[in-house]
Amino acid sequence: MSPPQGPAQGPPFHEAPPPPFGTPPQGAPPTGPPPYGPARRPRRRTAAFVAVVLAAGLIGGGAGAGTVAGLGALRSPATVSGLPAANDKADAPSGDVSGVADRVLPSVVSITAEGRTGAAGGSGIIVSSDGRILTNNHVVADAGQGGTLTVTFQDGRTAQARVIGTDASSDLAVIQAENVSGLTAATLGDSTSLDVGDPVVAIGSPLGLSGTVTSGIVSALDRPVRTTGAEGNGPGGAEQDSAVLDAIQTDAAVNPGNSGGPLVDMNGRVVGINSAIAGTGGSSSGQSGNIGLGFAIPISEAWPIAKQLIDDGTAQHALLGVQVSDVSQGTAGARLAGVTSGGPAAKAGLREGDVVTKLGDRRIDSADALVAATRSHDPGEKVGVTYERGGSSHTATVTLGSDG
């Protein structure tokens, strides 16, 4: 699905600002955390009252990690099990943040990606004892075309890394730290069992401050958040051009540099990948920081994508075979601006002009919500679609296709 046509219903958005930190040291492993330099003045951006930005930070003067528009699935390594059973929600001591930190910190790394345009900083999660690390695509993007990746572990050691696979559509990447072993792999949780109000902990390197632990609650679930720029995504744009995810919203403090780090439950199990933040965008510097609105990719969606990246270097996503736009301001639903001939939606009888109001058990409030809901499913899955045509409500069953 292509992104909405015409003016977005939400506010405009801008690039992530640079955090005030320098590049981790190269060469011999340091004996402590890397030093960080003075703050650099970020470039000023046109700001809205509220903006959502990627939660990575720039280290040099290079281009930003991308824009975010709209508020609106690795073969399992031997040392890491797959996702737990659905609704696996073991009891844990409420508020035991120190215990969570002790369990999770050894599995969290800081990442520096240096390229021709500068260097970006972010975080990552160790998913195998031999150095496979899950992070955001926008964290490692600057390392493309001859750039370098450096990983700093919790004990201060550093290692060079290479990219195993990236997926811009889901904003995920898997990298391999070189010449390491015996690392502590993270434990994966069940993001589908989360409820609004559940306590969670975010861990990463905000503003270059490695090993930072913050806590909060799940503020909302299935929040459609667009995490790629809109350039080139016109009415005929392909579905894979739009990275819109069903994000977990949290009020745990998330800042530039947290991108790629884990959001964990009170058992220390990863339930999300911290990826984006909302900011007022009203400061003269354009610096965006925590205002209690952070967004994480659910691990139930991130893990299957990561497995594909390990196996094939690329990932596939569910496809409805439509182009979409928002309905009029204040009206819920996603209007089908185009339906691909012979595609999944067309085979199910949907037509251009239909307004989708529900996908499966999910209410559809906007074009982004339909994109997000579609991508939460697997290719080949059958899903019910409720839509309006000519003033009447109809239902159809669609067998989702694949963009691969």
N, C-alpha and C positions, 0 to 999 in steps of 0.2 A: 504494500500500500504506500502511496506517496503521501507526504504530509498535507495538512489542511491547506485549502486554497483561500486566498483573500486574507484579510486581517485576522491574526490569531486572537482567540478569545482571552488568552492569558497575556501578561505583560511581556515586553521585549526582553531579550537576554543578551549577555555579553561574555567575552572571554574571561577565563580565570585569571586573576591578578597574580603577580609573582609574590612568593613569600620571602621573608628576610633571612635567607640562609644561603650558605656557600656550598661548594662541591666537597664531598667527603674526600679525605686524603687518598692518594694513590700509593702503590708500592706495598711496603711491608705493613702487615696488620697493625693497627694502632693498639695501644694498651687501654684505651678508654673510648668514650664516644667521640665522634669526629667534631672538630671545632667548627663553629659557624660564624660567618662574618656579619658585618653590619647590614642593616636593611637597605635594599635598593628601591629607588622610587619607581613604582609601577607606572606604566603608560595609562593615561586617563581614557576612560571609555564613556560613551553615552550611556547614562544610567536610567533605570526606571525605579519606581518606588520599591518594587520587589523584583529581584532577578535571581535566576538559578544558574550557578556556575559549576564547572567541573572542579572537584576537590583535589586537583593536583596543583603544584606550584612551580613557577618558573624560577630557575636559578640564575640564568644569564639574561641577556637582552633580547632573546629570540622570540619567535612567534608564540602565541598562546596555544594551549592544549586543544582549543576548539571552542565552539559556542554551544550553548545549551538553549533550546527553545521549548517553551511550554512548561507551565506548572500543571499543569493541566487543567542446550542442553549440552582427554587423557584416558585412555584406558586406565583403570584404577591402578596406581603403583602398588607394589606388593605390600608396602608399609602403610598404605592408606586404604581404609575400607570405603565403600560407596556410601551413598546417602542412607540414613537410618530409615526404619519403617515409618510410614505416615503416622502422624499424631504421636510420635515418640517424644514425650514431654516429661522427662523424669523430674522428680522433685529436687529442688536445690535451695540452700539457705538464702532467704531473701536479703538482698543488700550485701552479700558477701563479695564485694568488689575486689578486695585484696586477694582472696582465694582465686577468683577468676583471673586476675592479672598474673599471679604466680604460674598458673597453668598455661596461659596463652602467650605471654611475652616471648618465651623462647622460640615460638613459631612465627614471629612477625619480624619483617626486615624493612630497612629503608632502601630505596632504589634511586639511583641517579642515572638519568639517560642524557648523554651528551651528543650533540649533533652539530651540523653546520650553523644552525641558527641559534644555538644556545644550549642550555641544559635544563631539564625538568626534574623535579623531585617528587617522589611519592612513596607509597608503602606496598608491601606484598605479604602473601601468606605462604609459608612453606607447606607443600602438600606431599612431599616424599623425602625420605631421609637422605637421598642422594642429590637433593638440591633443586627439584622442580618447584617453581613458585608461581602462584596465581596472583594476577594483578589486573589493573585496568589497561586497556589499549592506549588510552591517552597518556598514561604514565611513561610508556616505553616508546611512544611514537617518534620522539626526537632522536632515538638511536638508529633509525632507519638510514639507509644509504651511507654506510660506512661509519656510523656513529658507534659509541661504546656504552655499555651498561655496567654499572658497578653496584654490587649488593653489599650492604653493611648489616651484619648480624647483631643480635642483641648484646653479645659479649664484646663488640667492637671490632671483630675480625671483618675483613672485606674480601670479596671475590669478584672476578670478572664474570659476566653472564652473557648468554646468547639467547635470541628469541627462538622459541620452538614454534609458536603459532600465534597469530593475532586475529581478532574478529571485530572490526569497527562497528558492525551492526549491533552487537551486544556490548561493545566497549569492554571487551575482555582480552586478556593475553596470558600466555604461559611462557615463562622463561626458565632457562637452566643455568644455575650457578655452577661454574666450572671447578673441578678438583676439590670437591667437598664430599663429606660422608658423615654418617652418624648424627644428622640433624634431627630436630624434634618436629615431626609433622603435626599439623593442626588436626583437630578432631572436627568432623563436619556434623552439623545439627540438622534439624528439620524445620525449614522456614515456613512450611505449610501449616505447622501447628501453632504458629505465633498468633497471639491475640492482641488487640489494641490495649495498651496499658501494661503489657509485659515488660519487666526490667531488662535492659540490654546494656552492653559495654562496648565502646569503640576504642580500638587500639591502633596506633600508627605514628607517623612523624609529621604532625601539623607544624607548619612554619619551620621545618627542619629539626624540631625537637623530638628526637627519636624516643621510642618507648613511652609515648604519652598515653595515659589511660583516662577516659572520660566515661561517665555513666548517665543513663537516662531511661526513657521508656520507649516502647513502640507507639508512635503518635498516630499512625494510619497505615493501612495496608493497601496493596494494589493501586498505588498512586502513579498515574502515567507521567513519566518524566522524559523529555526528549534530550538525548545526550550527544547529538551531532548537529553540525551546521545545516542550514537549509539550502545552501547554494547548490544549484543543479537539480533540486528536487521539485520540478514543476509538475503540472498535471499529468504528464506522461512518465513521471519518475518511477523507478523500480522500488518494490517493497524493501529490498535490502539497503536502500539509501537512507532509511530512517531508523535510527536507533532509539526506539521508545520502549521503555521497560516498565513492568509492574513493580515500582520501587517500594521498599519498606521505608516509611518516613519515621525519623527519630528525633528526639530533642537532645540526645547525647551530643556534646560539643564535637562538631566535625568542621575542620578548617582546611585551607589549601595545604596539601602535603599528606592528608589522610587518605587520598585516593588509593584504592587497591588494598587497603588494610581491612581487617575483619571487624564486622559487627557480630558480637557473640552473645549467647544466652547466659543465664546464671550458672550453667554447668560448664562454661568455657568452650562451648561448641559453636563453630562458625555458622551463623544463619544468614549473613549477607556480606557483600563486598561494598564498602563505603565508596561512593562515586561522585556525588554532587551535593552542593549546598545552595541554600537560598540566602541572599543578602539584600540589604536595603539599597545598596548601590548609590547611596546619597553622599558619600564622603568625597572630598575634593580629589583624593588620591585614586579613587576607584577601587580601593582595597575592599574585598568582601571577606567577611569573617562570620563566625557562628552567631546566628540569631535564634537558634533552637529549631532550625529546619534543615535537617540532613537527610540524604537519600542513599539507600544501599540497594544493590542488585540482590534479590533473594538467591540463596545458595541452591535452591531447588531448580532455578533457571541457569545459574552460572556453572554448576558442576557438569551437567551434560554437555554444555558448550566446551568446557575445558577438556573433557574427555575426547571430544572430536578433534580439538586442536593438537592434542598429544598424538592421536592416531594418524591424522591426515594433514595437519597443518592448517586446515580450514574447517568451517562449521556450516551446517545447514539450519534453516529456520522454517517454521511453518508459514504457509502462504495461502491467503484467501483468494488472490487473483483479482484484486480491485484497486482502484484509485479512490481516495476518500477526501472529503472536505467537511468542515464543521457546518452545522445547520445555522440558522440565524441566531444572532446574539440572544442568550438566555434560553435557548431551546436545546434540549438534550437530544443526543443521537449523532450518528455519523452518516452523512449523505454519500452514496456511491456516485462519485463523479465519473467513473468509468468502470466497466466490467470486462475483464480479459476474455475474449472469445475462446471457448473450450476450456477455460480455467475452472477451478473448484466452485467458485460462486456461480458462474454461468451454468455449470452442469446441474446445480441445485435449483436453478430457476430465478436467481436474483438478477435484477436489471439496473441499468443506470437510472438514477433518480430515487431508488429505494432508500429509505432511512433506517439504518440498523439501530435498534434500541437495546438489544440483548445478545450476547454471545455466550452459549452455555448458560451458567447461572450468574453471569456477570452483567450488570447493567452498563450500558454504553452511553456515556454522557458527551463524548466528543470524538473527533477523528483520531486523536492520539490514544484515547481509551480503547478504540477498536484495534489499532495497531498493537498496543500493549497486550490486550487480551488474546489476540491471535498468536502472538509470539510466546505466550505462556503455555501453549499447547505444542504437541509434537507433530511433525509431518506424518500424514496418513491417518491421523486421529479424526474420528467423526464428532462433530460438534453441532449443537442446535443453534440456529440463528433466528431471532425474532426481528421482523422489519415491518415498516409501514409503507403502504402503497395505495394511493388514491383514497386516503382517509381511513383505510382499514388495516388491521394488524394481521400479519401472516407469520407462519413459521416454516422453516426448511432445515434439512439436515445436510451439512456440508462435510465432505471428506477433504481435509486440508492437504494442500500440495506442499512442495518444497522448493525453496529458491536455489537449491543445488542442482 
